């Protein structure tokens, strides 16, 4: 029960902070030394026409983004169809 309460408090805190700021407040990098990915983040695949597909990981974060109508979210890139490779730069964050 204590673990569940901690998990839901963490999700509530993420929701409240994201609502206040309009984006996810923190990104937790993975321990992967060869590439940056958000640990336990939302997985997105890119289809042949460039359409984005939810990959099944990060369900709670994805739901929060939908509810809060966030326009940008951190995500882990899953599979990319070979026809969509030229579109990859358009999905990268621009500062």
PDB file of N, CA, C and O in Angstrom:
ATOM      1  N   UNK A   1       0.832  -1.189   0.000  1.00  0.00           N
ATOM      2  CA  UNK A   1       0.000   0.000   0.000  1.00  0.00           C
ATOM      3  C   UNK A   1       0.882   1.261   0.000  1.00  0.00           C
ATOM      4  O   UNK A   1       0.601   2.227  -0.710  1.00  0.00           O
ATOM      5  N   UNK A   2       1.943   1.235   0.801  1.00  0.00           N
ATOM      6  CA  UNK A   2       2.824   2.398   0.880  1.00  0.00           C
ATOM      7  C   UNK A   2       3.463   2.705  -0.473  1.00  0.00           C
ATOM      8  O   UNK A   2       3.565   3.868  -0.861  1.00  0.00           O
ATOM      9  N   UNK A   3       3.894   1.665  -1.194  1.00  0.00           N
ATOM     10  CA  UNK A   3       4.485   1.857  -2.521  1.00  0.00           C
ATOM     11  C   UNK A   3       3.484   2.481  -3.488  1.00  0.00           C
ATOM     12  O   UNK A   3       3.839   3.360  -4.274  1.00  0.00           O
ATOM     13  N   UNK A   4       2.247   2.032  -3.430  1.00  0.00           N
ATOM     14  CA  UNK A   4       1.204   2.578  -4.305  1.00  0.00           C
ATOM     15  C   UNK A   4       0.938   4.037  -3.967  1.00  0.00           C
ATOM     16  O   UNK A   4       0.790   4.865  -4.866  1.00  0.00           O
ATOM     17  N   UNK A   5       0.876   4.359  -2.682  1.00  0.00           N
ATOM     18  CA  UNK A   5       0.656   5.742  -2.262  1.00  0.00           C
ATOM     19  C   UNK A   5       1.794   6.650  -2.726  1.00  0.00           C
ATOM     20  O   UNK A   5       1.552   7.780  -3.151  1.00  0.00           O
ATOM     21  N   UNK A   6       3.024   6.166  -2.646  1.00  0.00           N
ATOM     22  CA  UNK A   6       4.178   6.941  -3.118  1.00  0.00           C
ATOM     23  C   UNK A   6       4.091   7.174  -4.625  1.00  0.00           C
ATOM     24  O   UNK A   6       4.347   8.274  -5.114  1.00  0.00           O
ATOM     25  N   UNK A   7       3.725   6.118  -5.348  1.00  0.00           N
ATOM     26  CA  UNK A   7       3.621   6.218  -6.809  1.00  0.00           C
ATOM     27  C   UNK A   7       2.567   7.244  -7.208  1.00  0.00           C
ATOM     28  O   UNK A   7       2.816   8.073  -8.084  1.00  0.00           O
ATOM     29  N   UNK A   8       1.402   7.202  -6.582  1.00  0.00           N
ATOM     30  CA  UNK A   8       0.342   8.146  -6.932  1.00  0.00           C
ATOM     31  C   UNK A   8       0.664   9.567  -6.482  1.00  0.00           C
ATOM     32  O   UNK A   8       0.254  10.523  -7.139  1.00  0.00           O
ATOM     33  N   UNK A   9       1.377   9.723  -5.396  1.00  0.00           N
ATOM     34  CA  UNK A   9       1.805  11.065  -4.980  1.00  0.00           C
ATOM     35  C   UNK A   9       2.767  11.632  -6.017  1.00  0.00           C
ATOM     36  O   UNK A   9       2.695  12.809  -6.369  1.00  0.00           O
ATOM     37  N   UNK A  10       3.667  10.782  -6.500  1.00  0.00           N
ATOM     38  CA  UNK A  10       4.617  11.207  -7.532  1.00  0.00           C
ATOM     39  C   UNK A  10       3.873  11.648  -8.800  1.00  0.00           C
ATOM     40  O   UNK A  10       4.220  12.663  -9.403  1.00  0.00           O
ATOM     41  N   UNK A  11       2.858  10.887  -9.198  1.00  0.00           N
ATOM     42  CA  UNK A  11       2.066  11.249 -10.375  1.00  0.00           C
ATOM     43  C   UNK A  11       1.273  12.527 -10.133  1.00  0.00           C
ATOM     44  O   UNK A  11       1.172  13.370 -11.025  1.00  0.00           O
ATOM     45  N   UNK A  12       0.709  12.680  -8.935  1.00  0.00           N
ATOM     46  CA  UNK A  12      -0.019  13.909  -8.600  1.00  0.00           C
ATOM     47  C   UNK A  12       0.909  15.119  -8.651  1.00  0.00           C
ATOM     48  O   UNK A  12       0.540  16.173  -9.168  1.00  0.00           O
ATOM     49  N   UNK A  13       2.113  14.958  -8.112  1.00  0.00           N
ATOM     50  CA  UNK A  13       3.087  16.050  -8.137  1.00  0.00           C
ATOM     51  C   UNK A  13       3.477  16.406  -9.575  1.00  0.00           C
ATOM     52  O   UNK A  13       3.582  17.583  -9.918  1.00  0.00           O
ATOM     53  N   UNK A  14       3.689  15.390 -10.409  1.00  0.00           N
ATOM     54  CA  UNK A  14       4.021  15.617 -11.814  1.00  0.00           C
ATOM     55  C   UNK A  14       2.884  16.354 -12.510  1.00  0.00           C
ATOM     56  O   UNK A  14       3.123  17.295 -13.268  1.00  0.00           O
ATOM     57  N   UNK A  15       1.647  15.930 -12.255  1.00  0.00           N
ATOM     58  CA  UNK A  15       0.488  16.569 -12.865  1.00  0.00           C
ATOM     59  C   UNK A  15       0.406  18.040 -12.450  1.00  0.00           C
ATOM     60  O   UNK A  15       0.269  18.918 -13.301  1.00  0.00           O
ATOM     61  N   UNK A  16       0.489  18.307 -11.149  1.00  0.00           N
ATOM     62  CA  UNK A  16       0.345  19.681 -10.648  1.00  0.00           C
ATOM     63  C   UNK A  16       1.448  20.595 -11.159  1.00  0.00           C
ATOM     64  O   UNK A  16       1.181  21.732 -11.547  1.00  0.00           O
ATOM     65  N   UNK A  17       2.675  20.110 -11.161  1.00  0.00           N
ATOM     66  CA  UNK A  17       3.792  20.920 -11.655  1.00  0.00           C
ATOM     67  C   UNK A  17       3.684  21.148 -13.163  1.00  0.00           C
ATOM     68  O   UNK A  17       3.965  22.245 -13.647  1.00  0.00           O
ATOM     69  N   UNK A  18       3.279  20.119 -13.903  1.00  0.00           N
ATOM     70  CA  UNK A  18       3.118  20.250 -15.352  1.00  0.00           C
ATOM     71  C   UNK A  18       1.993  21.220 -15.684  1.00  0.00           C
ATOM     72  O   UNK A  18       2.105  22.012 -16.620  1.00  0.00           O
ATOM     73  N   UNK A  19       0.928  21.158 -14.929  1.00  0.00           N
ATOM     74  CA  UNK A  19      -0.205  22.068 -15.142  1.00  0.00           C
ATOM     75  C   UNK A  19       0.222  23.512 -14.909  1.00  0.00           C
ATOM     76  O   UNK A  19      -0.151  24.408 -15.666  1.00  0.00           O
ATOM     77  N   UNK A  20       1.003  23.728 -13.861  1.00  0.00           N
ATOM     78  CA  UNK A  20       1.453  25.074 -13.514  1.00  0.00           C
ATOM     79  C   UNK A  20       2.404  25.630 -14.579  1.00  0.00           C
ATOM     80  O   UNK A  20       2.294  26.792 -14.970  1.00  0.00           O
ATOM     81  N   UNK A  21       3.337  24.792 -15.043  1.00  0.00           N
ATOM     82  CA  UNK A  21       4.370  25.261 -15.973  1.00  0.00           C
ATOM     83  C   UNK A  21       3.967  25.127 -17.442  1.00  0.00           C
ATOM     84  O   UNK A  21       4.485  25.850 -18.292  1.00  0.00           O
ATOM     85  N   UNK A  22       3.052  24.212 -17.745  1.00  0.00           N
ATOM     86  CA  UNK A  22       2.661  23.988 -19.133  1.00  0.00           C
ATOM     87  C   UNK A  22       3.542  22.990 -19.852  1.00  0.00           C
ATOM     88  O   UNK A  22       3.422  22.813 -21.065  1.00  0.00           O
ATOM     89  N   UNK A  23       4.431  22.332 -19.115  1.00  0.00           N
ATOM     90  CA  UNK A  23       5.293  21.290 -19.673  1.00  0.00           C
ATOM     91  C   UNK A  23       5.770  20.410 -18.530  1.00  0.00           C
ATOM     92  O   UNK A  23       5.582  20.746 -17.361  1.00  0.00           O
ATOM     93  N   UNK A  24       6.389  19.282 -18.867  1.00  0.00           N
ATOM     94  CA  UNK A  24       6.915  18.411 -17.827  1.00  0.00           C
ATOM     95  C   UNK A  24       8.085  19.096 -17.137  1.00  0.00           C
ATOM     96  O   UNK A  24       8.999  19.571 -17.810  1.00  0.00           O
ATOM     97  N   UNK A  25       8.075  19.158 -15.807  1.00  0.00           N
ATOM     98  CA  UNK A  25       9.098  19.908 -15.098  1.00  0.00           C
ATOM     99  C   UNK A  25      10.473  19.264 -15.045  1.00  0.00           C
ATOM    100  O   UNK A  25      11.467  19.964 -14.853  1.00  0.00           O
ATOM    101  N   UNK A  26      10.555  17.966 -15.208  1.00  0.00           N
ATOM    102  CA  UNK A  26      11.854  17.315 -15.094  1.00  0.00           C
ATOM    103  C   UNK A  26      11.949  16.170 -16.082  1.00  0.00           C
ATOM    104  O   UNK A  26      10.956  15.532 -16.431  1.00  0.00           O
ATOM    105  N   UNK A  27      13.154  15.934 -16.513  1.00  0.00           N
ATOM    106  CA  UNK A  27      13.428  14.781 -17.359  1.00  0.00           C
ATOM    107  C   UNK A  27      14.471  13.964 -16.630  1.00  0.00           C
ATOM    108  O   UNK A  27      15.524  14.474 -16.247  1.00  0.00           O
ATOM    109  N   UNK A  28      14.168  12.686 -16.443  1.00  0.00           N
ATOM    110  CA  UNK A  28      15.105  11.812 -15.745  1.00  0.00           C
ATOM    111  C   UNK A  28      15.902  11.032 -16.779  1.00  0.00           C
ATOM    112  O   UNK A  28      15.365  10.116 -17.401  1.00  0.00           O
ATOM    113  N   UNK A  29      17.179  11.376 -16.978  1.00  0.00           N
ATOM    114  CA  UNK A  29      17.971  10.645 -17.965  1.00  0.00           C
ATOM    115  C   UNK A  29      18.174   9.189 -17.560  1.00  0.00           C
ATOM    116  O   UNK A  29      18.246   8.857 -16.377  1.00  0.00           O
ATOM    117  N   UNK A  30      18.261   8.353 -18.548  1.00  0.00           N
ATOM    118  CA  UNK A  30      18.540   6.947 -18.286  1.00  0.00           C
ATOM    119  C   UNK A  30      20.019   6.779 -17.979  1.00  0.00           C
ATOM    120  O   UNK A  30      20.794   7.731 -18.079  1.00  0.00           O
ATOM    121  N   UNK A  31      20.402   5.589 -17.611  1.00  0.00           N
ATOM    122  CA  UNK A  31      21.818   5.294 -17.364  1.00  0.00           C
ATOM    123  C   UNK A  31      22.540   4.893 -18.636  1.00  0.00           C
ATOM    124  O   UNK A  31      23.679   4.427 -18.595  1.00  0.00           O
ATOM    125  N   UNK A  32      21.886   5.072 -19.740  1.00  0.00           N
ATOM    126  CA  UNK A  32      22.432   4.705 -21.029  1.00  0.00           C
ATOM    127  C   UNK A  32      23.497   5.730 -21.431  1.00  0.00           C
ATOM    128  O   UNK A  32      23.179   6.907 -21.602  1.00  0.00           O
ATOM    129  N   UNK A  33      24.737   5.311 -21.582  1.00  0.00           N
ATOM    130  CA  UNK A  33      25.825   6.231 -21.896  1.00  0.00           C
ATOM    131  C   UNK A  33      25.924   6.606 -23.371  1.00  0.00           C
ATOM    132  O   UNK A  33      26.623   7.559 -23.712  1.00  0.00           O
ATOM    133  N   UNK A  34      25.247   5.885 -24.242  1.00  0.00           N
ATOM    134  CA  UNK A  34      25.414   6.151 -25.667  1.00  0.00           C
ATOM    135  C   UNK A  34      24.311   7.009 -26.263  1.00  0.00           C
ATOM    136  O   UNK A  34      24.434   7.463 -27.401  1.00  0.00           O
ATOM    137  N   UNK A  35      23.230   7.243 -25.514  1.00  0.00           N
ATOM    138  CA  UNK A  35      22.149   8.075 -26.044  1.00  0.00           C
ATOM    139  C   UNK A  35      21.303   8.605 -24.902  1.00  0.00           C
ATOM    140  O   UNK A  35      21.182   7.962 -23.859  1.00  0.00           O
ATOM    141  N   UNK A  36      20.718   9.775 -25.100  1.00  0.00           N
ATOM    142  CA  UNK A  36      19.839  10.323 -24.076  1.00  0.00           C
ATOM    143  C   UNK A  36      18.419   9.814 -24.295  1.00  0.00           C
ATOM    144  O   UNK A  36      17.883   9.893 -25.400  1.00  0.00           O
ATOM    145  N   UNK A  37      17.840   9.310 -23.268  1.00  0.00           N
ATOM    146  CA  UNK A  37      16.429   8.937 -23.257  1.00  0.00           C
ATOM    147  C   UNK A  37      15.882   9.236 -21.886  1.00  0.00           C
ATOM    148  O   UNK A  37      16.587   9.112 -20.884  1.00  0.00           O
ATOM    149  N   UNK A  38      14.643   9.626 -21.841  1.00  0.00           N
ATOM    150  CA  UNK A  38      14.019   9.830 -20.545  1.00  0.00           C
ATOM    151  C   UNK A  38      13.725   8.480 -19.933  1.00  0.00           C
ATOM    152  O   UNK A  38      13.107   7.629 -20.572  1.00  0.00           O
ATOM    153  N   UNK A  39      14.157   8.274 -18.710  1.00  0.00           N
ATOM    154  CA  UNK A  39      13.904   7.013 -18.027  1.00  0.00           C
ATOM    155  C   UNK A  39      12.416   6.818 -17.835  1.00  0.00           C
ATOM    156  O   UNK A  39      11.738   7.695 -17.299  1.00  0.00           O
ATOM    157  N   UNK A  40      11.903   5.687 -18.263  1.00  0.00           N
ATOM    158  CA  UNK A  40      10.505   5.325 -18.099  1.00  0.00           C
ATOM    159  C   UNK A  40       9.573   6.341 -18.750  1.00  0.00           C
ATOM    160  O   UNK A  40       8.455   6.554 -18.281  1.00  0.00           O
ATOM    161  N   UNK A  41      10.027   6.957 -19.812  1.00  0.00           N
ATOM    162  CA  UNK A  41       9.236   7.986 -20.477  1.00  0.00           C
ATOM    163  C   UNK A  41       8.286   7.429 -21.504  1.00  0.00           C
ATOM    164  O   UNK A  41       8.128   6.215 -21.634  1.00  0.00           O
ATOM    165  N   UNK A  42       7.662   8.315 -22.225  1.00  0.00           N
ATOM    166  CA  UNK A  42       6.690   7.974 -23.253  1.00  0.00           C
ATOM    167  C   UNK A  42       7.444   7.463 -24.478  1.00  0.00           C
ATOM    168  O   UNK A  42       8.392   8.099 -24.941  1.00  0.00           O
ATOM    169  N   UNK A  43       7.026   6.329 -24.993  1.00  0.00           N
ATOM    170  CA  UNK A  43       7.638   5.776 -26.203  1.00  0.00           C
ATOM    171  C   UNK A  43       6.764   6.121 -27.403  1.00  0.00           C
ATOM    172  O   UNK A  43       5.556   5.885 -27.399  1.00  0.00           O
ATOM    173  N   UNK A  44       7.395   6.683 -28.427  1.00  0.00           N
ATOM    174  CA  UNK A  44       6.688   7.073 -29.645  1.00  0.00           C
ATOM    175  C   UNK A  44       7.377   6.411 -30.841  1.00  0.00           C
ATOM    176  O   UNK A  44       8.602   6.438 -30.958  1.00  0.00           O
ATOM    177  N   UNK A  45       6.573   5.816 -31.726  1.00  0.00           N
ATOM    178  CA  UNK A  45       7.062   5.253 -32.982  1.00  0.00           C
ATOM    179  C   UNK A  45       6.630   6.178 -34.116  1.00  0.00           C
ATOM    180  O   UNK A  45       5.643   6.903 -33.988  1.00  0.00           O
ATOM    181  N   UNK A  46       7.365   6.154 -35.218  1.00  0.00           N
ATOM    182  CA  UNK A  46       7.018   6.983 -36.376  1.00  0.00           C
ATOM    183  C   UNK A  46       6.749   6.071 -37.560  1.00  0.00           C
ATOM    184  O   UNK A  46       7.594   5.272 -37.964  1.00  0.00           O
ATOM    185  N   UNK A  47       5.543   6.216 -38.104  1.00  0.00           N
ATOM    186  CA  UNK A  47       5.117   5.391 -39.231  1.00  0.00           C
ATOM    187  C   UNK A  47       5.649   5.907 -40.552  1.00  0.00           C
ATOM    188  O   UNK A  47       6.316   6.941 -40.588  1.00  0.00           O
ATOM    189  N   UNK A  48       5.361   5.193 -41.659  1.00  0.00           N
ATOM    190  CA  UNK A  48       5.913   5.537 -42.971  1.00  0.00           C
ATOM    191  C   UNK A  48       5.498   6.912 -43.477  1.00  0.00           C
ATOM    192  O   UNK A  48       6.222   7.529 -44.259  1.00  0.00           O
ATOM    193  N   UNK A  49       4.357   7.388 -43.044  1.00  0.00           N
ATOM    194  CA  UNK A  49       3.875   8.697 -43.487  1.00  0.00           C
ATOM    195  C   UNK A  49       4.240   9.810 -42.502  1.00  0.00           C
ATOM    196  O   UNK A  49       3.814  10.953 -42.668  1.00  0.00           O
ATOM    197  N   UNK A  50       5.036   9.472 -41.472  1.00  0.00           N
ATOM    198  CA  UNK A  50       5.424  10.455 -40.474  1.00  0.00           C
ATOM    199  C   UNK A  50       4.463  10.552 -39.309  1.00  0.00           C
ATOM    200  O   UNK A  50       4.683  11.328 -38.379  1.00  0.00           O
ATOM    201  N   UNK A  51       3.410   9.777 -39.356  1.00  0.00           N
ATOM    202  CA  UNK A  51       2.422   9.789 -38.266  1.00  0.00           C
ATOM    203  C   UNK A  51       3.035   9.181 -37.008  1.00  0.00           C
ATOM    204  O   UNK A  51       3.755   8.185 -37.076  1.00  0.00           O
ATOM    205  N   UNK A  52       2.741   9.797 -35.851  1.00  0.00           N
ATOM    206  CA  UNK A  52       3.265   9.335 -34.580  1.00  0.00           C
ATOM    207  C   UNK A  52       2.324   8.308 -33.960  1.00  0.00           C
ATOM    208  O   UNK A  52       1.102   8.448 -34.017  1.00  0.00           O
ATOM    209  N   UNK A  53       2.917   7.273 -33.369  1.00  0.00           N
ATOM    210  CA  UNK A  53       2.145   6.207 -32.729  1.00  0.00           C
ATOM    211  C   UNK A  53       2.647   6.012 -31.307  1.00  0.00           C
ATOM    212  O   UNK A  53       3.850   5.898 -31.073  1.00  0.00           O
ATOM    213  N   UNK A  54       1.718   5.975 -30.361  1.00  0.00           N
ATOM    214  CA  UNK A  54       2.060   5.720 -28.966  1.00  0.00           C
ATOM    215  C   UNK A  54       2.564   4.293 -28.847  1.00  0.00           C
ATOM    216  O   UNK A  54       1.931   3.361 -29.342  1.00  0.00           O
ATOM    217  N   UNK A  55       3.715   4.121 -28.184  1.00  0.00           N
ATOM    218  CA  UNK A  55       4.350   2.820 -28.106  1.00  0.00           C
ATOM    219  C   UNK A  55       3.996   1.979 -26.900  1.00  0.00           C
ATOM    220  O   UNK A  55       4.466   0.846 -26.797  1.00  0.00           O
ATOM    221  N   UNK A  56       3.184   2.487 -25.979  1.00  0.00           N
ATOM    222  CA  UNK A  56       2.754   1.682 -24.848  1.00  0.00           C
ATOM    223  C   UNK A  56       3.511   1.916 -23.562  1.00  0.00           C
ATOM    224  O   UNK A  56       3.038   1.523 -22.496  1.00  0.00           O
ATOM    225  N   UNK A  57       4.678   2.548 -23.628  1.00  0.00           N
ATOM    226  CA  UNK A  57       5.430   2.843 -22.409  1.00  0.00           C
ATOM    227  C   UNK A  57       5.189   4.301 -22.029  1.00  0.00           C
ATOM    228  O   UNK A  57       5.111   5.166 -22.902  1.00  0.00           O
ATOM    229  N   UNK A  58       5.071   4.577 -20.731  1.00  0.00           N
ATOM    230  CA  UNK A  58       4.822   5.940 -20.281  1.00  0.00           C
ATOM    231  C   UNK A  58       3.345   6.297 -20.313  1.00  0.00           C
ATOM    232  O   UNK A  58       2.983   7.445 -20.568  1.00  0.00           O
ATOM    233  N   UNK A  59       2.502   5.321 -20.057  1.00  0.00           N
ATOM    234  CA  UNK A  59       1.056   5.515 -20.151  1.00  0.00           C
ATOM    235  C   UNK A  59       0.556   6.664 -19.278  1.00  0.00           C
ATOM    236  O   UNK A  59      -0.235   7.493 -19.729  1.00  0.00           O
ATOM    237  N   UNK A  60       1.016   6.711 -18.034  1.00  0.00           N
ATOM    238  CA  UNK A  60       0.555   7.772 -17.131  1.00  0.00           C
ATOM    239  C   UNK A  60       1.001   9.145 -17.624  1.00  0.00           C
ATOM    240  O   UNK A  60       0.219  10.096 -17.609  1.00  0.00           O
ATOM    241  N   UNK A  61       2.244   9.251 -18.055  1.00  0.00           N
ATOM    242  CA  UNK A  61       2.752  10.530 -18.556  1.00  0.00           C
ATOM    243  C   UNK A  61       2.021  10.951 -19.833  1.00  0.00           C
ATOM    244  O   UNK A  61       1.735  12.131 -20.031  1.00  0.00           O
ATOM    245  N   UNK A  62       1.724   9.984 -20.689  1.00  0.00           N
ATOM    246  CA  UNK A  62       0.997  10.283 -21.920  1.00  0.00           C
ATOM    247  C   UNK A  62      -0.407  10.778 -21.589  1.00  0.00           C
ATOM    248  O   UNK A  62      -0.883  11.737 -22.197  1.00  0.00           O
ATOM    249  N   UNK A  63      -1.070  10.136 -20.635  1.00  0.00           N
ATOM    250  CA  UNK A  63      -2.405  10.557 -20.215  1.00  0.00           C
ATOM    251  C   UNK A  63      -2.372  11.973 -19.631  1.00  0.00           C
ATOM    252  O   UNK A  63      -3.254  12.785 -19.913  1.00  0.00           O
ATOM    253  N   UNK A  64      -1.352  12.264 -18.816  1.00  0.00           N
ATOM    254  CA  UNK A  64      -1.221  13.614 -18.258  1.00  0.00           C
ATOM    255  C   UNK A  64      -1.058  14.644 -19.376  1.00  0.00           C
ATOM    256  O   UNK A  64      -1.664  15.715 -19.330  1.00  0.00           O
ATOM    257  N   UNK A  65      -0.246  14.320 -20.372  1.00  0.00           N
ATOM    258  CA  UNK A  65      -0.026  15.246 -21.489  1.00  0.00           C
ATOM    259  C   UNK A  65      -1.327  15.497 -22.244  1.00  0.00           C
ATOM    260  O   UNK A  65      -1.605  16.629 -22.639  1.00  0.00           O
ATOM    261  N   UNK A  66      -2.124  14.452 -22.446  1.00  0.00           N
ATOM    262  CA  UNK A  66      -3.407  14.624 -23.137  1.00  0.00           C
ATOM    263  C   UNK A  66      -4.374  15.469 -22.318  1.00  0.00           C
ATOM    264  O   UNK A  66      -5.007  16.384 -22.847  1.00  0.00           O
ATOM    265  N   UNK A  67      -4.488  15.167 -21.040  1.00  0.00           N
ATOM    266  CA  UNK A  67      -5.403  15.905 -20.168  1.00  0.00           C
ATOM    267  C   UNK A  67      -5.010  17.381 -20.079  1.00  0.00           C
ATOM    268  O   UNK A  67      -5.871  18.261 -20.121  1.00  0.00           O
ATOM    269  N   UNK A  68      -3.719  17.644 -19.957  1.00  0.00           N
ATOM    270  CA  UNK A  68      -3.236  19.014 -19.839  1.00  0.00           C
ATOM    271  C   UNK A  68      -3.072  19.709 -21.194  1.00  0.00           C
ATOM    272  O   UNK A  68      -2.736  20.892 -21.249  1.00  0.00           O
ATOM    273  N   UNK A  69      -3.309  18.978 -22.282  1.00  0.00           N
ATOM    274  CA  UNK A  69      -3.185  19.487 -23.649  1.00  0.00           C
ATOM    275  C   UNK A  69      -1.806  20.098 -23.899  1.00  0.00           C
ATOM    276  O   UNK A  69      -1.682  21.171 -24.491  1.00  0.00           O
ATOM    277  N   UNK A  70      -0.762  19.383 -23.429  1.00  0.00           N
ATOM    278  CA  UNK A  70       0.605  19.849 -23.655  1.00  0.00           C
ATOM    279  C   UNK A  70       0.934  19.720 -25.137  1.00  0.00           C
ATOM    280  O   UNK A  70       0.560  18.735 -25.773  1.00  0.00           O
ATOM    281  N   UNK A  71       1.618  20.689 -25.678  1.00  0.00           N
ATOM    282  CA  UNK A  71       1.964  20.654 -27.103  1.00  0.00           C
ATOM    283  C   UNK A  71       3.335  20.056 -27.361  1.00  0.00           C
ATOM    284  O   UNK A  71       3.657  19.701 -28.495  1.00  0.00           O
ATOM    285  N   UNK A  72       4.157  19.940 -26.299  1.00  0.00           N
ATOM    286  CA  UNK A  72       5.475  19.318 -26.413  1.00  0.00           C
ATOM    287  C   UNK A  72       5.675  18.410 -25.217  1.00  0.00           C
ATOM    288  O   UNK A  72       5.333  18.764 -24.090  1.00  0.00           O
ATOM    289  N   UNK A  73       6.233  17.233 -25.471  1.00  0.00           N
ATOM    290  CA  UNK A  73       6.519  16.291 -24.392  1.00  0.00           C
ATOM    291  C   UNK A  73       7.847  15.607 -24.664  1.00  0.00           C
ATOM    292  O   UNK A  73       8.207  15.401 -25.823  1.00  0.00           O
ATOM    293  N   UNK A  74       8.585  15.251 -23.615  1.00  0.00           N
ATOM    294  CA  UNK A  74       9.772  14.437 -23.831  1.00  0.00           C
ATOM    295  C   UNK A  74       9.330  13.012 -24.154  1.00  0.00           C
ATOM    296  O   UNK A  74       8.369  12.508 -23.573  1.00  0.00           O
ATOM    297  N   UNK A  75      10.019  12.381 -25.061  1.00  0.00           N
ATOM    298  CA  UNK A  75       9.630  11.027 -25.454  1.00  0.00           C
ATOM    299  C   UNK A  75      10.856  10.212 -25.832  1.00  0.00           C
ATOM    300  O   UNK A  75      11.895  10.748 -26.219  1.00  0.00           O
ATOM    301  N   UNK A  76      10.702   8.908 -25.706  1.00  0.00           N
ATOM    302  CA  UNK A  76      11.733   7.984 -26.190  1.00  0.00           C
ATOM    303  C   UNK A  76      11.318   7.567 -27.593  1.00  0.00           C
ATOM    304  O   UNK A  76      10.180   7.156 -27.817  1.00  0.00           O
ATOM    305  N   UNK A  77      12.229   7.673 -28.513  1.00  0.00           N
ATOM    306  CA  UNK A  77      11.938   7.270 -29.876  1.00  0.00           C
ATOM    307  C   UNK A  77      12.026   5.756 -29.982  1.00  0.00           C
ATOM    308  O   UNK A  77      13.029   5.149 -29.607  1.00  0.00           O
ATOM    309  N   UNK A  78      10.980   5.169 -30.487  1.00  0.00           N
ATOM    310  CA  UNK A  78      10.951   3.723 -30.682  1.00  0.00           C
ATOM    311  C   UNK A  78      11.369   3.401 -32.111  1.00  0.00           C
ATOM    312  O   UNK A  78      12.456   3.781 -32.547  1.00  0.00           O
ATOM    313  N   UNK A  79      10.522   2.713 -32.822  1.00  0.00           N
ATOM    314  CA  UNK A  79      10.798   2.338 -34.215  1.00  0.00           C
ATOM    315  C   UNK A  79      10.463   3.485 -35.152  1.00  0.00           C
ATOM    316  O   UNK A  79       9.482   4.204 -34.957  1.00  0.00           O
ATOM    317  N   UNK A  80      11.292   3.640 -36.168  1.00  0.00           N
ATOM    318  CA  UNK A  80      11.047   4.649 -37.197  1.00  0.00           C
ATOM    319  C   UNK A  80      11.032   3.929 -38.536  1.00  0.00           C
ATOM    320  O   UNK A  80      11.999   3.262 -38.906  1.00  0.00           O
ATOM    321  N   UNK A  81       9.926   4.070 -39.259  1.00  0.00           N
ATOM    322  CA  UNK A  81       9.853   3.459 -40.586  1.00  0.00           C
ATOM    323  C   UNK A  81      10.885   4.124 -41.485  1.00  0.00           C
ATOM    324  O   UNK A  81      11.112   5.330 -41.390  1.00  0.00           O
ATOM    325  N   UNK A  82      11.506   3.346 -42.351  1.00  0.00           N
ATOM    326  CA  UNK A  82      12.573   3.864 -43.216  1.00  0.00           C
ATOM    327  C   UNK A  82      12.098   5.055 -44.050  1.00  0.00           C
ATOM    328  O   UNK A  82      12.883   5.966 -44.315  1.00  0.00           O
ATOM    329  N   UNK A  83      10.834   5.067 -44.468  1.00  0.00           N
ATOM    330  CA  UNK A  83      10.309   6.184 -45.264  1.00  0.00           C
ATOM    331  C   UNK A  83      10.182   7.474 -44.445  1.00  0.00           C
ATOM    332  O   UNK A  83      10.089   8.561 -45.014  1.00  0.00           O
ATOM    333  N   UNK A  84      10.177   7.355 -43.118  1.00  0.00           N
ATOM    334  CA  UNK A  84      10.023   8.526 -42.252  1.00  0.00           C
ATOM    335  C   UNK A  84      11.364   9.107 -41.804  1.00  0.00           C
ATOM    336  O   UNK A  84      11.393  10.151 -41.151  1.00  0.00           O
ATOM    337  N   UNK A  85      12.459   8.458 -42.139  1.00  0.00           N
ATOM    338  CA  UNK A  85      13.772   8.957 -41.700  1.00  0.00           C
ATOM    339  C   UNK A  85      14.033  10.417 -42.079  1.00  0.00           C
ATOM    340  O   UNK A  85      14.577  11.158 -41.260  1.00  0.00           O
ATOM    341  N   UNK A  86      13.670  10.857 -43.282  1.00  0.00           N
ATOM    342  CA  UNK A  86      13.910  12.267 -43.617  1.00  0.00           C
ATOM    343  C   UNK A  86      13.110  13.245 -42.741  1.00  0.00           C
ATOM    344  O   UNK A  86      13.443  14.428 -42.681  1.00  0.00           O
ATOM    345  N   UNK A  87      12.073  12.766 -42.074  1.00  0.00           N
ATOM    346  CA  UNK A  87      11.233  13.635 -41.243  1.00  0.00           C
ATOM    347  C   UNK A  87      11.764  13.806 -39.827  1.00  0.00           C
ATOM    348  O   UNK A  87      11.292  14.677 -39.096  1.00  0.00           O
ATOM    349  N   UNK A  88      12.741  12.989 -39.424  1.00  0.00           N
ATOM    350  CA  UNK A  88      13.237  13.029 -38.048  1.00  0.00           C
ATOM    351  C   UNK A  88      13.645  14.435 -37.572  1.00  0.00           C
ATOM    352  O   UNK A  88      13.294  14.809 -36.453  1.00  0.00           O
ATOM    353  N   UNK A  89      14.364  15.214 -38.366  1.00  0.00           N
ATOM    354  CA  UNK A  89      14.769  16.548 -37.873  1.00  0.00           C
ATOM    355  C   UNK A  89      13.579  17.425 -37.479  1.00  0.00           C
ATOM    356  O   UNK A  89      13.704  18.263 -36.586  1.00  0.00           O
ATOM    357  N   UNK A  90      12.445  17.246 -38.123  1.00  0.00           N
ATOM    358  CA  UNK A  90      11.285  18.084 -37.815  1.00  0.00           C
ATOM    359  C   UNK A  90      10.672  17.761 -36.451  1.00  0.00           C
ATOM    360  O   UNK A  90       9.905  18.561 -35.918  1.00  0.00           O
ATOM    361  N   UNK A  91      11.003  16.596 -35.879  1.00  0.00           N
ATOM    362  CA  UNK A  91      10.468  16.223 -34.570  1.00  0.00           C
ATOM    363  C   UNK A  91      11.412  16.576 -33.440  1.00  0.00           C
ATOM    364  O   UNK A  91      11.030  16.475 -32.274  1.00  0.00           O
ATOM    365  N   UNK A  92      12.599  16.976 -33.738  1.00  0.00           N
ATOM    366  CA  UNK A  92      13.570  17.308 -32.703  1.00  0.00           C
ATOM    367  C   UNK A  92      13.268  18.663 -32.120  1.00  0.00           C
ATOM    368  O   UNK A  92      12.784  19.561 -32.809  1.00  0.00           O
ATOM    369  N   UNK A  93      13.560  18.805 -30.836  1.00  0.00           N
ATOM    370  CA  UNK A  93      13.327  20.082 -30.152  1.00  0.00           C
ATOM    371  C   UNK A  93      14.260  21.131 -30.698  1.00  0.00           C
ATOM    372  O   UNK A  93      15.457  20.903 -30.873  1.00  0.00           O
ATOM    373  N   UNK A  94      13.692  22.273 -30.962  1.00  0.00           N
ATOM    374  CA  UNK A  94      14.488  23.396 -31.454  1.00  0.00           C
ATOM    375  C   UNK A  94      14.502  24.461 -30.363  1.00  0.00           C
ATOM    376  O   UNK A  94      13.464  24.797 -29.793  1.00  0.00           O
ATOM    377  N   UNK A  95      15.673  24.976 -30.085  1.00  0.00           N
ATOM    378  CA  UNK A  95      15.783  25.981 -29.021  1.00  0.00           C
ATOM    379  C   UNK A  95      15.853  27.364 -29.572  1.00  0.00           C
ATOM    380  O   UNK A  95      15.948  28.327 -28.812  1.00  0.00           O
TER     381      UNK A  95
END
